[in-house]
Amino acid sequence: MFNSLVAFNPIRLGKLFLNILVMTGFVFLLVEGVQAYRKGQFKKGAIFLGQTLLVGFSFCLIQETPKLTVGGAKISYSALIAVLLIWFAASPALFKMINKLFPGRNDKNFNNEGYIGYFLIAMNTFLLYLISIRYSYLYHESHVPRGDPFTYSMGFFMLLDQAHVYYWNVLISIFLMDNWYWLINFMIALFSPILIKEPYSIAMVNFILFGLAGASIFRLSRCLNYTITKSFLLSLIPWIFPSNYGFHGPVALLQMQLDTAFLFAVVIAVSNTIIYAMDIGKTKNAFWAGISIGVAIWGRGNSLPYVMLSIAYPVIIIVKKLFAEKEGKRKRNLFNFFIFFALILLSCGYFYIKNWSLLSSYYAAQTATVKQQTEINFSGIRTYIRDIPGRFWCYGESKGIRIATLLTHLLMLLSLYMTFRKRRIKEEGQEEILRVISITGATIFYGILLVTSLLFNATAFYALHLFAIMLVGIIFSGFSLFGILIKNNLPDKKYVLLPLASILIILYGSYFTKKQTPLDTDTAAATPREVEKFSRDIEGILQGRSLAILWYEMYSGAIINYYRVKNNLYPLGNLYYPDDYIKYLWVPPYSPENLKNIQTALRNTFERSDYIIIPEFSDYYFKQEPYPLFQRSDDVVNYLNSPESPRFAVRMVLHDAGGIRLLLIQKEKDALRDGKPFELLKLPYGPSSSSSKSEYSSVPSDKL
């Protein structure tokens, strides 16, 4: 049975889960209705039986969903409507079922009704994931993946292949690997039995962390003695950011890079650290805070300063309380703090000792870029202040971004103002902790904005991931503000308000997922299917010979290997690297001191590689790209037009985005021996405005 489930895609698993859930709700509603009639409660019985019919109708709608394809592109809106109807109609029975399944607990902060909140958070996250699958599938059918997400995805596909065969070995070996993707690698390996090599499937781990972040905020709310309703509403704060949805932002749930997982790991760490600061006498609080901080540090290579800034103020409160407690409690508190500190130290120390050599090498380029800033670029800082954090809320038109930025700053300041107005906080014992939460949020928000602006003020502001942790600050400032504004005596109508809030937030997430998933296609460029076909067939072209790719857009070595790994083919190792000099073409920033090495790398590439991919014209090397190759494209022109260069034959024409054509070239003498169609590369080679043009119509194309 389990092996057959592994072969299912997540949509089929989701449909199976929903069917079980619906049938359970149907039975509970029917039983409740019959019991109400037997007791003479005819009005109540009629309501329950009406809900039973609604659930039954919704169940039929789910079964009428069009036959699901591999990617699930044909999920109908009738299925979404059915799910929402079930959610509203079946919630009374589901809540009763949860209360019966989980026994009550003595702790008033965590009575058994708290499980209703966790159940709702899990279900909301799961439903959003099912809805998002459709857009992820359609997006990857119309767009060749670009940027960091696809390079990470290729590694995740390889990890998944290993985990499907050596599950426990892979789980353990993750913490022995010399890389800094421990958090997301562990999540992928852990859930590998139900994951497949598709971006929408791998993205499940982001949604799981997203749900755990909401659950952590819910737990924090319950520790403040908030009702189920108020706690659940506060747990929805991470849902309100449009940057979570679609494919526009680097922290979107469907984006497979490190930022999304790290962001929600930090939310979990801050929530648990604040809970520990509320009661430093509980060992479990210290334990979970230490564990969650350690896991967040494992999120990415430069995690430590971000995590330390995020937990700084709660830790100050913890230390302050250690010395303020009476002697009788101090030993217990010191013991708890020792556990907390030891867990952080061990996890952080082991992580950085294991990965320090790789991290120092990787971040050397970024450090060099920062060091090159001889003066502060105030224009860049003004751009950041104007557009960040507005870019987390909207895209495109600049006026809307600036308004969103202003409103976010007002929210942060209003949160501080409200928490320092004592008479606004009526619940006893909440004044101090709400102030801690608000100050924590402001510290994260303005600390990240200030430090990042000063260090990277020469960087284009589209590098939104540099500021992503500011979202954590907004979440906790919003928590403290709405914790004051939302009344704690809000009627706890779980059977109406909670499912209604669930439906609204799911519709909100669905709307922005659809809006921020571009499905337009570039008709002049190769389709994802065509690039995938080229990647699969490239071995037949190369016949064991080497290929150097002097390009980094749709047709790059990383994308070719991405599609090969996705199709269970081994990645090609002979891309880009004929010798050690090749690194000077690709490691930014460009430095005049490396000019000779760059020219040597180009000469060696053309002389030693069997096949080479170059753009048809040299002005396709965009000067805004940071790679030295793009900055020194004139050296490519000078070499190909010089007497030193061998004559090259064009063997294939490839179509990149924006109407750019690429040429797969080979030395003429080798092309003659192959006996297959070719045309000589038209010289002089150079920009499109002055170079000789040719259709290269007698050679194969990537277009199907």
C-alpha positions in Angstrom: 0.0 0.0 0.0 2.7 2.5 1.0 4.7 1.8 -2.2 1.6 2.7 -4.3 1.2 5.9 -2.4 4.7 6.9 -3.2 3.9 6.7 -6.9 1.0 9.2 -6.4 1.6 12.9 -6.9 0.6 15.2 -4.0 -2.7 16.1 -5.7 -3.9 12.5 -5.6 -2.7 12.2 -2.0 -4.6 15.4 -1.3 -7.7 14.1 -2.9 -7.6 10.9 -1.0 -7.1 12.8 2.3 -10.0 15.1 1.4 -12.3 12.2 0.6 -11.5 10.6 4.0 -12.0 13.9 5.8 -15.4 14.6 4.0 -16.7 11.1 4.7 -15.8 11.4 8.4 -17.5 14.8 8.6 -20.5 13.4 6.8 -20.9 10.6 9.3 -20.5 12.9 12.3 -23.0 15.5 11.0 -25.5 12.7 10.3 -25.1 11.3 13.8 -25.5 14.7 15.4 -28.6 15.4 13.3 -30.3 12.1 14.2 -29.5 12.6 17.9 -30.9 16.1 17.9 -34.2 14.7 16.4 -34.4 12.0 19.0 -34.0 14.6 21.7 -36.8 16.7 20.2 -34.5 19.4 19.0 -36.0 19.7 15.6 -34.5 23.0 14.6 -31.0 21.9 15.5 -31.5 18.6 13.8 -32.7 20.3 10.6 -29.5 22.5 10.6 -27.3 19.4 11.0 -29.1 17.5 8.3 -28.9 20.5 6.0 -25.1 20.6 6.6 -25.0 16.9 5.9 -26.6 17.4 2.5 -24.2 20.2 1.8 -21.2 18.0 2.6 -22.7 15.2 0.4 -23.1 17.6 -2.5 -19.6 18.9 -2.1 -18.3 15.4 -2.0 -19.9 14.7 -5.4 -18.3 17.9 -6.8 -14.9 16.6 -5.8 -15.5 13.3 -7.6 -16.5 15.3 -10.7 -13.1 17.0 -10.8 -11.5 16.4 -14.3 -9.1 13.6 -14.4 -5.8 14.7 -12.8 -2.7 14.9 -15.0 0.8 14.3 -13.7 1.1 18.0 -12.8 -2.4 18.5 -11.7 -3.0 21.3 -14.2 -6.7 20.4 -14.5 -7.8 21.0 -11.0 -11.2 22.7 -11.5 -12.6 25.6 -9.6 -15.5 23.3 -8.7 -13.1 21.4 -6.5 -12.1 24.5 -4.7 -15.7 25.6 -4.2 -16.4 22.1 -2.9 -13.6 22.2 -0.4 -14.7 25.6 0.9 -18.3 24.4 1.3 -17.1 21.3 3.2 -14.9 23.5 5.3 -17.8 25.7 6.4 -20.4 23.0 6.7 -18.4 20.2 8.3 -16.5 22.3 10.8 -18.9 21.7 13.8 -18.5 18.0 13.5 -14.8 18.2 12.9 -14.3 20.4 16.0 -16.3 18.0 18.1 -14.3 15.1 16.7 -11.1 16.8 17.7 -12.3 17.5 21.2 -13.3 13.8 21.6 -10.0 12.4 20.2 -7.7 14.5 22.4 -8.1 14.3 26.1 -8.3 17.5 28.2 -5.2 18.9 29.9 -4.9 20.6 33.3 -2.9 23.5 32.0 -5.5 26.2 31.2 -3.3 27.7 28.5 -3.3 24.4 26.6 -6.7 22.9 27.1 -7.9 20.4 24.6 -9.7 23.0 22.5 -6.3 24.3 21.5 -6.1 21.4 19.1 -8.8 23.0 17.1 -6.5 25.9 16.3 -3.6 23.6 15.3 -6.0 21.5 13.2 -7.3 24.6 11.3 -3.7 25.9 10.7 -2.7 22.5 9.3 -5.8 22.3 7.1 -5.5 25.9 5.8 -1.9 25.3 4.9 -2.7 22.0 3.2 -5.5 23.5 1.1 -3.3 26.4 0.0 -0.7 23.9 -1.1 -3.2 22.0 -3.2 -4.4 25.2 -4.8 -0.8 26.4 -5.4 0.2 23.1 -7.2 -1.9 24.0 -10.2 -0.1 27.4 -10.7 3.3 25.9 -10.1 2.7 23.3 -12.7 1.4 25.8 -15.3 4.2 28.2 -14.6 6.9 25.6 -15.2 5.1 24.5 -18.4 5.4 28.0 -19.8 8.7 29.2 -18.3 12.2 27.7 -18.2 13.3 28.1 -14.6 15.7 30.9 -13.9 17.7 32.4 -11.1 18.7 30.6 -7.8 15.6 28.5 -7.3 16.3 26.1 -10.2 20.0 25.6 -9.2 18.8 24.6 -5.8 16.1 22.4 -7.2 18.6 20.4 -9.2 20.5 19.6 -6.0 17.2 18.7 -4.3 16.3 16.4 -7.1 19.6 14.6 -6.7 19.0 14.4 -2.9 15.6 13.0 -3.5 17.0 10.2 -5.8 19.3 9.2 -3.0 16.7 9.4 -0.3 14.3 7.2 -2.2 16.9 4.4 -2.1 18.8 5.0 1.1 16.3 6.8 3.3 17.9 6.5 6.8 21.5 6.9 5.5 20.6 10.1 3.7 18.8 11.5 6.8 21.9 11.0 8.9 24.4 12.0 6.3 22.9 15.4 5.8 24.6 16.6 9.1 27.9 15.2 7.9 27.8 17.0 4.5 30.0 20.0 3.8 27.2 22.4 2.7 24.9 24.8 4.5 21.5 23.7 3.3 20.9 21.4 6.3 17.4 22.6 7.2 15.8 22.3 3.8 17.8 19.2 2.9 16.6 17.5 6.1 13.0 18.4 5.4 13.2 17.1 1.8 14.9 13.8 2.9 12.4 13.4 5.8 9.3 13.8 3.5 11.0 12.1 0.5 8.6 9.1 0.5 5.8 11.3 -0.7 7.9 13.7 -2.9 8.6 13.5 -6.6 11.1 15.3 -8.8 8.8 18.3 -9.6 9.2 21.8 -8.2 5.6 21.8 -6.9 6.3 18.6 -5.0 9.6 19.8 -3.4 7.8 23.1 -2.4 5.8 21.1 0.1 8.5 21.5 2.6 8.1 25.3 2.4 4.4 25.0 3.2 5.2 22.7 6.1 7.5 25.3 7.7 4.9 28.0 6.9 2.3 26.0 8.8 4.7 25.4 11.7 5.4 29.2 11.9 1.6 29.8 12.2 1.3 27.1 14.8 4.2 28.7 16.8 2.4 32.1 16.8 -0.8 30.3 17.8 1.1 28.8 20.8 2.5 32.2 21.7 -1.0 33.5 21.7 -2.3 30.7 23.9 0.5 31.4 26.4 -0.9 35.0 26.6 -4.2 33.4 27.6 -5.9 34.5 24.4 -9.0 32.6 23.3 -9.0 30.1 20.5 -10.6 32.6 18.2 -8.2 35.4 18.9 -5.2 33.1 18.8 -6.2 31.7 15.5 -6.7 35.1 14.0 -3.3 36.2 15.1 -1.7 33.0 13.7 -2.9 34.2 10.3 -0.6 37.2 10.2 2.1 35.4 8.1 -0.6 34.8 5.5 -1.2 38.5 4.8 2.0 39.2 2.8 1.5 39.0 -1.0 5.2 38.2 -1.3 4.5 34.7 0.0 2.5 33.8 -3.1 3.3 33.1 -6.8 6.7 33.6 -8.3 7.5 37.3 -7.9 9.3 37.3 -4.6 12.4 35.4 -3.4 10.5 34.3 -0.2 7.4 32.9 -2.1 6.2 29.5 -0.9 6.6 28.1 -4.5 10.2 29.4 -4.8 12.8 26.7 -4.1 15.7 28.5 -2.6 16.9 28.9 1.0 15.2 32.2 1.8 11.6 30.9 2.3 12.5 28.0 4.6 14.9 30.2 6.6 12.3 33.0 7.0 9.8 30.7 8.6 12.4 29.0 10.7 13.3 32.4 12.2 9.6 33.0 12.9 9.5 29.7 14.8 12.7 30.5 16.7 11.6 34.0 17.7 8.1 32.7 18.9 9.7 30.0 21.1 12.3 32.4 22.5 9.6 34.8 23.5 7.6 32.0 25.1 10.8 31.1 27.1 11.2 34.7 28.1 7.7 34.8 29.4 8.4 31.9 31.8 12.1 31.0 32.3 11.2 28.5 35.0 9.9 25.9 32.5 12.5 23.6 31.1 10.5 22.7 28.1 10.4 26.4 27.1 14.1 26.6 27.3 14.5 23.3 25.3 12.2 24.3 22.4 13.7 27.7 22.2 17.2 26.4 22.0 16.2 23.7 19.4 14.3 26.1 17.2 17.2 28.6 17.2 19.7 25.9 16.3 17.4 24.7 13.4 17.1 28.3 12.2 20.9 28.7 12.2 21.0 25.6 9.9 18.8 27.4 7.4 21.5 29.0 5.4 25.2 30.0 5.4 24.9 33.6 6.7 22.2 32.7 9.2 24.0 33.6 12.4 23.8 37.4 12.3 20.2 37.4 11.2 19.1 34.9 13.9 21.1 36.7 16.7 19.6 40.0 15.8 16.1 38.4 15.7 16.4 36.9 19.2 18.5 39.6 20.8 15.9 41.4 22.8 14.1 38.3 24.2 17.5 37.0 25.2 18.2 40.3 27.1 14.9 39.9 28.9 15.8 36.3 29.8 19.2 37.2 31.2 17.6 40.1 33.1 15.1 37.8 34.7 17.9 35.3 35.7 19.4 37.9 38.0 16.0 39.3 39.2 14.6 36.0 40.5 14.8 35.0 44.1 17.5 32.6 45.3 15.1 29.7 45.5 14.3 29.7 41.8 17.7 30.8 40.5 19.2 27.3 40.3 16.3 26.0 38.3 16.4 29.0 36.0 20.2 28.8 35.5 19.8 25.1 34.7 17.2 26.0 32.0 19.4 28.7 30.6 22.3 26.3 30.5 20.1 23.9 28.4 19.0 26.9 26.2 22.6 28.2 25.7 24.2 24.8 25.2 21.7 23.8 22.5 22.5 27.0 20.6 26.2 26.7 21.1 26.4 23.1 20.0 24.2 23.4 16.9 25.9 26.7 15.8 29.4 25.5 16.6 29.1 22.2 14.8 27.4 23.8 11.8 30.1 26.5 11.3 33.1 24.2 12.1 31.8 21.7 9.6 31.2 24.3 6.8 33.6 27.2 7.6 36.0 26.5 4.7 33.2 26.4 2.2 31.4 29.4 3.7 34.5 31.6 3.7 35.3 30.7 0.1 31.7 31.3 -1.0 31.2 34.6 0.7 34.6 36.0 -0.3 33.0 37.5 -3.5 30.3 39.3 -1.5 32.9 40.5 1.0 35.0 41.8 -1.9 32.0 43.7 -3.3 31.4 45.3 0.1 35.0 46.3 0.5 35.0 47.9 -2.9 32.4 50.4 -1.7 34.8 53.3 -0.8 31.9 55.6 0.1 28.2 55.3 1.1 25.9 55.5 -1.9 23.1 57.7 -0.4 21.1 57.3 -3.6 21.0 53.5 -3.1 20.0 54.0 0.5 17.2 56.4 -0.5 15.9 53.7 -2.9 15.9 51.1 -0.2 14.0 53.4 2.3 11.5 54.3 -0.4 10.8 50.8 -1.8 11.6 48.5 1.1 9.3 47.1 2.6 6.8 48.1 0.0 8.1 45.4 -2.3 6.8 42.8 0.1 3.2 44.0 -0.5 3.0 44.9 -4.2 4.9 44.9 -7.5 5.0 47.1 -10.6 3.7 50.6 -10.1 6.1 52.6 -7.9 3.4 54.8 -6.2 1.7 51.8 -4.7 5.0 50.5 -3.4 5.8 53.8 -1.7 2.4 53.9 -0.1 2.8 50.3 1.2 6.3 51.3 2.6 4.8 54.3 4.4 1.9 52.2 5.9 4.3 49.5 7.1 6.4 52.1 8.9 3.3 53.5 10.5 2.3 50.0 11.6 5.7 49.5 13.2 5.5 52.8 15.1 1.9 52.4 16.1 2.7 49.0 17.5 5.4 50.6 19.8 3.1 53.4 20.7 0.2 51.2 21.7 2.3 48.8 23.8 3.8 51.7 25.8 0.3 53.1 26.5 -0.4 51.1 29.6 -4.1 51.7 29.8 -4.5 50.2 26.3 -3.5 46.7 27.7 -6.3 45.6 29.9 -5.4 42.0 30.4 -3.3 41.4 33.5 0.3 40.3 33.0 0.3 41.0 29.3 1.8 44.5 29.3 5.4 43.4 29.6 5.4 40.6 27.2 3.5 42.6 24.5 6.1 45.3 24.9 8.9 42.6 24.4 7.1 41.4 21.3 6.8 44.9 19.8 10.4 45.9 20.6 11.6 42.6 19.1 9.7 43.3 15.9 11.0 46.8 15.6 14.6 45.7 16.4 14.4 43.1 13.6 12.7 45.4 11.1 14.9 48.5 11.5 18.1 46.6 12.3 17.9 44.6 9.0 16.9 47.7 7.1 19.8 49.8 8.5 22.6 47.2 8.3 21.7 45.9 4.9 21.3 49.4 3.4 24.7 50.4 4.7 26.5 47.2 3.6 24.8 46.7 0.2 23.8 50.3 -0.8 25.5 49.8 -4.2 23.4 46.7 -4.9 20.3 46.9 -7.1 17.2 47.0 -4.9 15.7 44.0 -6.6 17.8 41.8 -4.4 14.8 41.5 -2.1 16.1 38.5 -0.3 18.7 40.6 1.5 15.8 42.2 3.4 13.5 39.2 3.7 13.9 38.8 7.5 12.3 42.3 7.9 9.1 40.3 7.4 9.7 38.6 10.8 9.8 42.1 12.4 6.5 43.0 10.7 4.9 39.8 11.9 5.7 40.4 15.6 5.0 44.1 15.6 1.6 43.2 13.9 1.1 40.6 16.6 1.5 43.0 19.5 -0.6 45.7 17.8 -3.5 43.4 16.9 -3.1 41.6 20.2 -4.2 44.9 21.8 -6.8 45.9 19.3 -8.6 42.5 19.1 -10.7 42.0 22.2 -9.9 38.8 24.1 -13.6 38.5 25.1 -14.4 38.1 21.4 -17.2 35.5 21.2 -15.6 32.1 20.8 -17.9 31.0 18.0 -15.7 28.3 16.6 -18.4 26.9 14.4 -18.9 30.2 12.5 -16.0 32.6 12.8 -13.1 30.2 12.6 -14.2 28.4 9.4 -15.2 31.8 7.9 -11.7 33.2 8.7 -10.2 30.1 7.1 -12.2 30.5 3.9 -11.3 34.2 3.6 -7.6 33.6 4.1 -7.5 30.7 1.7 -9.3 32.8 -1.0 -6.8 35.6 -0.2 -3.8 33.3 -0.8 -5.4 31.8 -3.9 -6.0 35.2 -5.4 -2.4 36.4 -5.0 -1.0 33.0 -6.1 -2.9 33.3 -9.3 -2.1 37.1 -9.7 1.6 36.6 -9.2 2.1 33.6 -11.3 3.0 34.8 -14.8 1.8 32.5 -17.5 2.6 34.6 -20.5 5.0 33.0 -23.0 7.8 34.3 -25.2 6.8 32.8 -28.6 10.3 33.5 -30.1 12.0 31.6 -27.3 12.3 27.8 -26.9 9.6 26.4 -24.7 10.4 24.5 -21.5 9.7 21.2 -23.4 12.1 22.2 -26.2 14.9 23.1 -23.7 14.2 19.9 -21.9 14.4 17.9 -25.1 17.8 19.5 -26.0 19.1 18.7 -22.5 18.0 15.0 -22.8 19.4 14.7 -26.4 22.7 16.5 -25.9 24.7 13.3 -25.3 23.8 12.2 -28.8 25.2 15.5 -30.1 28.4 15.5 -28.1 29.3 11.8 -28.5 31.4 12.0 -25.4 33.1 15.3 -26.3 33.2 18.4 -24.2 30.9 21.4 -24.3 31.7 24.9 -23.0 28.8 27.3 -22.5 29.7 31.0 -22.7 26.3 32.1 -21.7 24.0 32.2 -18.6 20.3 32.6 -19.3 17.8 30.0 -20.5 20.5 27.8 -22.0 23.1 27.4 -19.3 24.9 24.4 -18.0 22.9 24.6 -14.8 19.6 24.5 -16.6 20.7 21.7 -18.9 21.7 19.6 -15.9 18.5 20.6 -14.1 16.4 18.9 -16.9 18.8 16.0 -17.1 18.5 15.2 -13.4 14.8 15.7 -13.5 14.6 13.1 -16.3 16.8 10.6 -14.3 19.9 11.3 -16.4 23.3 12.0 -14.9 24.4 15.6 -15.0 27.2 16.5 -17.5 30.4 17.4 -15.8 32.2 18.8 -18.8 30.3 22.1 -19.0 32.1 25.4 -18.6 35.4 24.0 -17.3 38.1 23.1 -19.7 40.7 24.3 -17.1 41.2 26.2 -13.9 41.2 29.6 -15.6 37.5 29.3 -16.4 36.6 30.6 -12.9 37.8 34.1 -14.0 34.9 34.3 -16.4 32.2 33.6 -13.9 33.2 34.8 -10.4 32.2 38.4 -9.9 33.1 41.2 -9.5 35.2 42.0 -12.6 38.6 43.2 -11.6 41.1 44.8 -14.1 43.9 42.8 -12.3 42.3 39.6 -13.7 42.1 40.8 -17.3 45.0 38.6 -18.4 43.5 35.6 -16.7 40.1 36.3 -18.4 41.7 36.4 -21.8 43.6 33.2 -21.1 40.4 31.5 -20.1 38.6 32.6 -23.3 41.5 31.5 -25.5 41.7 28.1 -23.7 37.9 27.7 -24.0 37.9 28.2 -27.8 41.0 26.1 -28.4 40.4 23.1 -26.1 36.6 22.7 -26.1 35.0 20.5 -28.7 31.6 22.4 -28.8 30.9 25.9 -27.5 27.6 27.8 -27.1 27.8 31.6 -27.7 25.2 34.3 -28.4 24.7 35.1 -32.1 25.8 38.7 -31.5 28.2 40.1 -28.8 25.8 42.8 -27.6 23.6 40.1 -26.2 26.1 39.9 -23.3 24.3 42.3 -21.0 26.6 44.7 -19.3 24.4 44.9 -16.2 25.2 41.2 -15.5 28.0 40.9 -12.8 29.9 38.1 -14.6 33.4 39.1 -15.9 32.5 37.3 -19.2 29.6 39.7 -19.8 31.7 42.7 -18.7 34.5 41.7 -21.1 32.5 40.5 -24.1 34.8 42.6 -26.4 37.5 40.0 -25.7 35.3 37.3 -27.2 34.9 39.6 -30.3 38.6 40.3 -30.5 39.5 36.6 -30.3 37.0 35.2 -32.8 38.0 37.9 -35.4 41.8 37.5 -34.8 44.1 35.3 -37.0 44.8 33.1 -33.9 41.2 31.9 -33.8 40.4 28.7 -35.7 37.5 28.8 -38.1 34.2 27.7 -36.5 31.2 26.0 -37.9 27.6 26.5 -36.6 26.0 23.2 -35.8 22.7 24.2 -34.2 20.6 27.3 -33.5 19.1 27.7 -30.0 16.4 30.3 -29.1 16.7 32.1 -25.8 14.3 34.6 -24.3 13.9 38.1 -25.7 14.5 37.1 -29.3 18.1 36.2 -28.6 19.6 33.3 -30.7 22.5 31.2 -29.5 24.9 29.3 -31.7 26.3 25.8 -31.0 29.6 26.0 -32.7 32.4 23.5 -33.4 35.8 23.8 -35.1 35.5 23.6 -38.9 38.0 20.7 -39.2 36.0 18.6 -36.7 32.7 19.5 -38.3 34.0 18.2 -41.7 34.8 14.9 -40.2 31.3 14.5 -38.7 29.7 14.8 -42.1 26.6 16.5 -40.7 25.0 19.8 -41.8 26.8 23.0 -40.7 27.4 26.6 -41.8 30.5 28.6 -41.2 30.3 31.3 -38.5 29.8 34.6 -40.2 32.6 37.0 -39.6 33.3 39.6 -38.4 31.7 38.6 -35.1 30.4 41.5 -33.0 27.3 43.5 -32.1 24.1 43.1 -34.0 24.3 46.6 -35.5 27.6 45.9 -37.4 27.9 42.1 -37.7 27.2 39.9 -40.7 23.8 38.3 -40.4 22.7 34.8 -41.4 19.6 32.7 -40.9 21.7 29.6 -40.5 18.7 27.8 -42.0 20.6 24.6 -43.1 21.4 23.6 -39.5 19.1 22.0 -36.9 17.1 24.2 -34.5 15.8 23.6 -31.0 12.3 24.5 -32.1 10.0 21.5 -32.5 
